[in-house]
Amino acid sequence: MHWNIKGIQDSRVNQERRAHRGEVEQRKNRKTLFRFGDQGPEIQAPPLPLAVAEHIVVTRQAMSSSVPTSPTSPTSPSPSSSAVPIIRPGKSILKKPPPPQRGFFSLSTLSKLLPPGTGSNNAGGASTDADDAVLKRAHFILPQMSTIYPISSANPPHTPNIKEEKRNIELKEAERRRRIVRSNSTGPLDKEEDDWWGMDKVETFYTECCASREEAALPAVLKALRHAGTTSPRSLDLSGVQLTTDSVSALSDILTIEWGLRKLVLRECDLIDKTLKPILHSLLITNTLLFLSIASNRNMKTPAFKLIGLYISKSHTIQYLDVSQNALEKKSVEYIVSSLGSAPPQNPGSPTSPTSPRTEQPLHLPGGAQPPSSLLSLRMDDCSLRPASLEILAHAVRTSPLRNISLRHNRINATGAVALALMIKDYPDSVP
């Protein structure tokens, strides 16, 4: 009897293949739910056959009928015949609501503000130590913070002679200051040159002022101070020295001292209103300067010439002023000529010529009127004066005590010539 071994092997292989295909078909027909992580994608298998799905629904209904349901729990809806998903809890994408805000004056906050041991054991806050839990008080004893000055008839705030008393006090203070700056606090003030500071002392004082301001002393200023001792009257020539705000501070200190300075030349010093102000203020303290030159300072603007006008009106000794080679605008000319004032009235027996010697006037005229300016010569060469500026200058110069004026290199045209003619006219405008 012969066995067909090859046929038997083929039948076994075919059976295994059919079994494998059946398992694959069963896997495809199963409904599974794959979840990758907490937030991964969900993959739903294809629906089961209708017979299998009906069997699963019948089984679940039987199980739900056997388990008693609570009256509060809602009944779950019947699953669909097409799919039965497996629900698994995951993370919600909704944000949690914010916690409720606590008020500032809450119970916990008040408990922190109160001293320890004052907390109440009861809900209403009633405790046996309620009388002891009181706030402490602090008492501050302050001195009298106001001063009352009663008005007395024996010492009234204003008297008819109050102005004269103030003037006497100012004169005494000015005399005391002159004695201090001249290093003579006891002797009389008859000899002026003997009381002046020596140039060596002035140079040392300038060096000390620079050291106190942590500034280096300018060699050009030291050289000019040494040369000033050889001139008579003493003159300080600082032409070409670039004066800054820091260097002017030390220079203005030596100008407050009386050392015989009568002439000051500040030509081409790059002056502005901020550097010119302390210099003019120091010159008014001694009030002895006769000659001042601020020519060729192109950076000076209208505020600087306003300071010059104030200096001319307050100084009683200045006689010569040089403002040449500076661009003078109409407003700048107004500031300069406004300080000239009017000439004093002539005596009946004196000549009416403008070249006659000017009589000396007291510093304080009757009735509180201010004295005229002491300026006698004004130099305004190459100042780019326009006809409007010349007209203002002509009306002011004609009635002022000014004797000499220089207007060279100003390119005066025909309109400006009319102003010059008005300036030099020596007869009154109308006959009485």
C-alpha positions as CSV (number, residue, x, y, z in Angstrom):
1,M,0.0,0.0,0.0
2,H,1.5,3.2,-1.1
3,W,0.9,6.4,0.8
4,N,0.7,9.7,-1.0
5,I,3.0,11.6,1.3
6,K,3.2,14.7,-0.9
7,G,-0.6,15.0,-1.0
8,I,-0.8,14.7,2.8
9,Q,1.8,17.5,3.3
10,D,-0.1,19.8,0.8
11,S,-3.3,19.2,2.6
12,R,-1.8,20.2,5.9
13,V,-0.2,23.3,4.5
14,N,-3.6,24.3,3.0
15,Q,-5.3,23.8,6.4
16,E,-2.7,26.0,8.1
17,R,-3.1,28.7,5.5
18,R,-6.9,28.6,5.9
19,A,-6.6,28.8,9.7
20,H,-4.2,31.8,9.3
21,R,-6.6,33.5,7.0
22,G,-9.4,33.0,9.4
23,E,-7.5,34.6,12.2
24,V,-6.7,37.6,10.0
25,E,-10.3,38.0,9.0
26,Q,-11.4,37.8,12.7
27,R,-8.9,40.5,13.6
28,K,-10.2,42.8,10.8
29,N,-13.8,42.3,12.0
30,R,-13.0,43.2,15.6
31,K,-13.8,46.7,16.8
32,T,-10.8,48.0,18.8
33,L,-9.8,51.4,20.1
34,F,-6.2,52.3,20.2
35,R,-5.1,55.3,22.4
36,F,-1.5,56.6,22.3
37,G,-0.8,58.4,25.5
38,D,-3.1,60.8,27.3
39,Q,-3.5,63.1,24.3
40,G,-2.7,60.8,21.4
41,P,-5.0,60.2,18.4
42,E,-7.8,57.6,18.6
43,I,-8.1,54.9,15.9
44,Q,-11.5,53.3,15.4
45,A,-11.7,50.0,13.7
46,P,-14.3,49.2,11.0
47,P,-17.8,48.3,12.2
48,L,-18.7,44.7,13.2
49,P,-21.2,42.6,11.3
50,L,-24.8,43.2,12.0
51,A,-25.3,39.8,13.7
52,V,-22.4,40.3,16.1
53,A,-23.5,43.9,17.0
54,E,-27.0,42.7,17.8
55,H,-25.7,40.0,20.1
56,I,-23.6,42.6,22.0
57,V,-26.5,44.9,22.4
58,V,-28.8,42.1,23.7
59,T,-26.1,41.1,26.2
60,R,-25.6,44.6,27.5
61,Q,-29.3,45.1,28.0
62,A,-29.5,42.0,30.0
63,M,-26.7,43.0,32.2
64,S,-28.2,46.5,32.8
65,S,-31.6,45.0,33.7
66,S,-30.0,42.7,36.3
67,V,-28.2,45.6,38.1
68,P,-30.5,48.0,40.1
69,T,-30.1,51.6,39.1
70,S,-30.1,54.5,41.6
71,P,-32.9,57.1,41.3
72,T,-30.3,59.9,41.1
73,S,-28.1,58.4,38.5
74,P,-29.1,59.2,34.9
75,T,-29.8,56.3,32.5
76,S,-27.1,55.8,29.9
77,P,-28.3,56.0,26.3
78,S,-28.4,52.8,24.3
79,P,-25.3,52.3,22.2
80,S,-25.5,52.7,18.5
81,S,-25.6,49.6,16.4
82,S,-22.8,50.8,14.2
83,A,-20.1,51.3,16.9
84,V,-19.5,50.7,20.6
85,P,-16.7,53.1,21.7
86,I,-14.7,52.4,24.8
87,I,-14.7,55.7,26.8
88,R,-11.5,56.4,28.8
89,P,-11.0,59.5,30.9
90,G,-8.3,61.9,29.6
91,K,-7.1,65.5,30.2
92,S,-9.6,68.3,29.5
93,I,-8.7,71.2,27.2
94,L,-10.7,73.7,29.2
95,K,-9.0,76.0,31.7
96,K,-9.7,75.8,35.3
97,P,-11.7,78.8,36.7
98,P,-9.6,81.3,38.7
99,P,-9.9,81.1,42.4
100,P,-12.2,83.7,44.0
101,Q,-10.4,86.9,45.0
102,R,-10.1,87.6,48.7
103,G,-11.0,91.0,50.0
104,F,-8.4,93.2,51.6
105,F,-10.3,93.4,55.0
106,S,-10.8,89.7,55.4
107,L,-10.8,87.9,58.6
108,S,-7.4,86.4,58.1
109,T,-5.9,89.8,57.2
110,L,-7.4,91.5,60.3
111,S,-6.0,88.7,62.4
112,K,-2.5,89.4,61.1
113,L,-2.8,93.1,61.9
114,L,-3.9,92.6,65.4
115,P,-1.3,91.9,68.1
116,P,-0.7,88.3,69.1
117,G,-3.0,86.9,71.7
118,T,-6.0,88.9,70.7
119,G,-7.6,86.2,68.5
120,S,-11.1,85.2,69.5
121,N,-12.0,81.7,70.2
122,N,-15.7,82.1,69.3
123,A,-17.2,82.7,65.9
124,G,-18.6,86.1,66.8
125,G,-15.2,87.3,68.2
126,A,-16.5,87.6,71.8
127,S,-13.7,86.7,74.2
128,T,-12.9,87.3,77.8
129,D,-9.9,89.5,77.0
130,A,-11.8,92.0,74.8
131,D,-11.2,94.8,77.3
132,D,-7.4,94.2,77.4
133,A,-7.0,94.1,73.5
134,V,-7.0,97.9,72.9
135,L,-4.7,99.9,70.6
136,K,-1.8,101.6,72.1
137,R,-1.5,105.4,71.9
138,A,1.7,107.5,71.5
139,H,1.9,111.1,72.6
140,F,4.5,113.4,71.0
141,I,5.3,116.7,72.8
142,L,6.2,119.3,70.1
143,P,7.7,122.7,70.8
144,Q,6.0,125.9,69.8
145,M,6.0,126.0,66.0
146,S,4.9,129.6,65.4
147,T,6.2,132.9,66.5
148,I,3.9,135.9,67.0
149,Y,5.3,139.4,66.5
150,P,2.9,141.9,67.9
151,I,2.7,145.3,66.3
152,S,3.9,147.9,68.8
153,S,3.7,151.6,68.5
154,A,7.2,151.9,70.0
155,N,8.7,149.8,67.2
156,P,6.4,150.1,64.1
157,P,7.3,148.2,60.9
158,H,7.6,151.3,58.8
159,T,8.7,154.9,59.7
160,P,9.2,157.9,57.5
161,N,13.0,157.6,58.0
162,I,13.2,154.0,57.1
163,K,14.8,154.7,53.7
164,E,17.5,156.9,55.2
165,E,18.3,154.3,57.9
166,K,18.7,151.6,55.2
167,R,20.9,153.8,53.2
168,N,23.2,154.5,56.2
169,I,23.4,150.8,56.9
170,E,24.4,150.1,53.3
171,L,27.1,152.8,53.4
172,K,28.5,151.3,56.6
173,E,28.5,147.9,55.0
174,A,30.2,149.1,51.9
175,E,32.9,150.9,53.9
176,R,33.5,147.8,56.0
177,R,33.9,145.7,52.8
178,R,36.4,148.2,51.3
179,R,38.5,147.9,54.5
180,I,38.4,144.1,54.2
181,V,39.4,143.9,50.6
182,R,42.2,146.4,51.1
183,S,43.5,144.5,54.2
184,N,43.0,147.5,56.4
185,S,40.4,147.2,59.0
186,T,41.4,150.0,61.4
187,G,43.2,152.8,59.5
188,P,41.5,155.6,57.6
189,L,40.8,155.3,53.9
190,D,42.7,158.5,52.9
191,K,45.5,156.8,51.0
192,E,44.2,154.6,48.2
193,E,47.4,153.3,46.6
194,D,48.9,152.3,49.9
195,D,45.9,150.1,50.7
196,W,45.9,148.2,47.3
197,W,46.9,144.6,47.2
198,G,50.3,143.9,45.7
199,M,50.4,141.9,42.4
200,D,52.3,139.0,44.1
201,K,49.4,138.7,46.6
202,V,46.8,139.0,43.8
203,E,48.6,136.2,41.8
204,T,48.8,134.0,44.9
205,F,45.1,134.6,45.6
206,Y,44.2,133.6,42.0
207,T,46.2,130.4,42.3
208,E,44.3,129.6,45.6
209,C,41.0,130.2,44.0
210,C,41.8,127.8,41.2
211,A,42.9,125.2,43.6
212,S,39.7,125.5,45.7
213,R,37.7,124.9,42.5
214,E,40.0,122.1,41.4
215,E,40.8,124.0,38.3
216,A,44.3,124.6,36.8
217,A,45.4,128.2,36.7
218,L,45.6,129.6,33.2
219,P,49.2,130.6,32.3
220,A,48.0,133.4,30.2
221,V,46.1,134.9,33.1
222,L,49.2,134.6,35.4
223,K,51.3,136.3,32.7
224,A,48.7,139.2,32.4
225,L,48.7,139.7,36.2
226,R,52.5,140.0,36.2
227,H,52.4,142.5,33.4
228,A,49.6,144.5,35.1
229,G,51.9,145.5,37.9
230,T,54.1,147.5,35.4
231,T,51.3,149.6,34.0
232,S,50.0,152.9,35.3
233,P,47.0,152.9,35.8
234,R,46.9,149.2,36.3
235,S,45.3,147.4,33.3
236,L,44.6,143.7,32.7
237,D,44.8,142.6,29.1
238,L,43.4,139.1,28.5
239,S,43.1,139.4,24.7
240,G,43.0,136.0,23.0
241,V,42.5,134.0,26.3
242,Q,39.6,131.5,25.8
243,L,37.5,132.0,28.9
244,T,35.1,129.1,29.9
245,T,32.5,128.9,32.6
246,D,35.0,127.2,35.0
247,S,37.9,129.6,34.3
248,V,35.8,132.7,34.7
249,S,34.8,131.7,38.2
250,A,38.4,132.1,39.5
251,L,39.0,135.2,37.5
252,S,35.9,136.9,38.9
253,D,37.2,136.3,42.4
254,I,40.3,138.5,41.9
255,L,38.1,141.2,40.3
256,T,36.2,141.6,43.6
257,I,39.4,142.8,45.3
258,E,40.7,146.4,45.1
259,W,44.2,146.2,43.6
260,G,44.1,149.3,41.4
261,L,42.5,147.8,38.3
262,R,41.3,150.6,36.0
263,K,41.3,149.0,32.5
264,L,40.1,145.6,31.5
265,V,40.5,144.3,27.9
266,L,38.6,141.1,27.0
267,R,39.1,141.1,23.3
268,E,38.6,137.8,21.4
269,C,37.9,135.8,24.6
270,D,34.9,133.9,23.2
271,L,32.6,135.4,25.7
272,I,28.9,134.6,26.1
273,D,26.2,135.8,28.5
274,K,27.0,133.0,31.0
275,T,30.7,133.9,31.2
276,L,30.2,137.7,31.0
277,K,27.7,137.8,33.9
278,P,30.1,136.9,36.8
279,I,32.8,139.3,35.4
280,L,30.4,142.3,35.3
281,H,29.1,141.4,38.8
282,S,32.6,141.3,40.2
283,L,33.4,144.7,38.6
284,L,30.3,146.2,40.3
285,I,31.5,145.2,43.7
286,T,34.7,147.3,43.6
287,N,33.1,149.8,41.1
288,T,36.4,151.4,40.2
289,L,36.8,150.4,36.5
290,L,37.2,153.2,33.9
291,F,37.9,151.3,30.6
292,L,36.2,148.1,29.4
293,S,36.7,146.4,26.1
294,I,34.7,143.4,25.0
295,A,35.4,143.8,21.3
296,S,35.4,140.9,18.8
297,N,33.3,138.4,20.7
298,R,31.1,137.1,17.9
299,N,29.3,134.6,20.1
300,M,27.6,137.3,22.2
301,K,23.9,137.6,21.6
302,T,21.1,139.8,22.8
303,P,21.1,138.5,26.5
304,A,24.8,139.5,26.8
305,F,24.2,143.0,25.7
306,K,21.3,143.3,28.1
307,L,23.9,142.5,30.9
308,I,26.2,145.2,29.5
309,G,23.3,147.8,29.6
310,L,22.6,146.9,33.2
311,Y,26.3,147.3,34.1
312,I,26.5,150.7,32.5
313,S,23.4,151.9,34.4
314,K,24.7,150.7,37.8
315,S,28.4,151.6,37.4
316,H,29.3,155.2,38.4
317,T,32.9,155.1,37.2
318,I,32.9,153.5,33.7
319,Q,33.8,156.1,31.1
320,Y,34.9,154.1,28.0
321,L,33.2,151.1,26.4
322,D,34.3,149.2,23.3
323,V,31.9,146.8,21.7
324,S,33.4,146.8,18.2
325,Q,33.3,143.9,15.8
326,N,30.2,142.4,17.4
327,A,26.9,141.9,15.5
328,L,24.5,144.3,17.1
329,E,20.9,143.7,16.5
330,K,18.2,146.3,17.0
331,K,17.3,144.9,20.4
332,S,20.9,144.8,21.5
333,V,21.3,148.5,20.6
334,E,18.2,149.3,22.6
335,Y,19.6,147.7,25.7
336,I,22.9,149.6,25.4
337,V,21.4,153.1,24.8
338,S,18.6,152.6,27.4
339,S,21.3,152.8,30.1
340,L,22.8,156.1,28.9
341,G,20.1,158.3,30.4
342,S,19.6,161.9,29.8
343,A,22.2,164.7,30.2
344,P,21.8,166.9,33.3
345,P,20.3,170.4,32.7
346,Q,22.8,173.1,31.9
347,N,23.5,176.0,34.2
348,P,22.4,179.4,32.9
349,G,26.0,180.7,32.7
350,S,27.5,177.6,31.1
351,P,27.9,177.2,27.4
352,T,25.4,175.0,25.5
353,S,28.0,173.3,23.4
354,P,28.0,169.5,23.7
355,T,31.8,169.6,24.0
356,S,31.7,171.6,27.3
357,P,32.9,169.9,30.4
358,R,30.2,167.9,32.2
359,T,29.5,169.0,35.7
360,E,29.6,166.3,38.4
361,Q,26.3,165.2,39.7
362,P,25.5,163.6,43.1
363,L,24.8,159.9,43.1
364,H,21.3,160.4,44.5
365,L,19.3,163.2,43.0
366,P,16.4,164.9,44.8
367,G,13.1,163.2,44.3
368,G,14.6,159.7,43.9
369,A,15.7,160.3,40.3
370,Q,18.6,158.2,39.1
371,P,21.8,160.0,38.0
372,P,22.9,160.0,34.4
373,S,25.4,157.4,33.1
374,S,29.1,158.1,33.6
375,L,29.9,156.8,30.1
376,L,31.6,159.3,28.0
377,S,33.0,157.3,25.0
378,L,31.3,154.5,23.1
379,R,33.1,152.6,20.3
380,M,30.9,150.6,17.9
381,D,33.1,150.0,14.8
382,D,32.2,147.2,12.4
383,C,29.0,146.3,14.2
384,S,26.8,145.8,11.1
385,L,24.4,148.6,12.2
386,R,21.2,148.9,10.1
387,P,19.2,152.0,9.6
388,A,16.6,151.0,12.2
389,S,19.4,150.5,14.8
390,L,21.1,153.8,13.8
391,E,17.8,155.7,14.3
392,I,17.4,154.3,17.8
393,L,21.0,155.2,18.5
394,A,20.7,158.7,17.2
395,H,17.7,159.7,19.4
396,A,19.4,158.3,22.5
397,V,22.9,159.7,21.9
398,R,21.6,163.2,21.2
399,T,20.1,163.6,24.7
400,S,22.7,161.5,26.6
401,P,25.9,162.8,28.3
402,L,27.9,160.8,25.8
403,R,30.8,162.9,24.2
404,N,32.5,160.5,21.8
405,I,31.1,157.8,19.6
406,S,32.8,155.8,16.8
407,L,30.8,154.2,14.0
408,R,33.4,153.3,11.5
409,H,33.1,150.4,9.0
410,N,29.3,150.0,9.4
411,R,28.5,150.7,5.7
412,I,26.0,153.4,6.4
413,N,23.7,154.1,3.5
414,A,21.5,157.2,2.7
415,T,18.8,156.2,5.2
416,G,21.4,155.8,7.9
417,A,22.9,159.2,7.0
418,V,19.6,160.8,8.0
419,A,20.0,159.3,11.5
420,L,23.5,160.6,11.7
421,A,22.4,164.1,10.8
422,L,19.8,163.9,13.6
423,M,22.5,162.7,16.0
424,I,24.9,165.6,15.4
425,K,22.3,168.3,15.3
426,D,23.1,170.9,18.0
427,Y,19.9,172.9,18.0
428,P,16.5,172.1,19.5
429,D,13.8,170.6,17.5
430,S,11.3,173.4,18.2
431,V,11.8,177.0,19.1
432,P,10.0,178.0,22.3
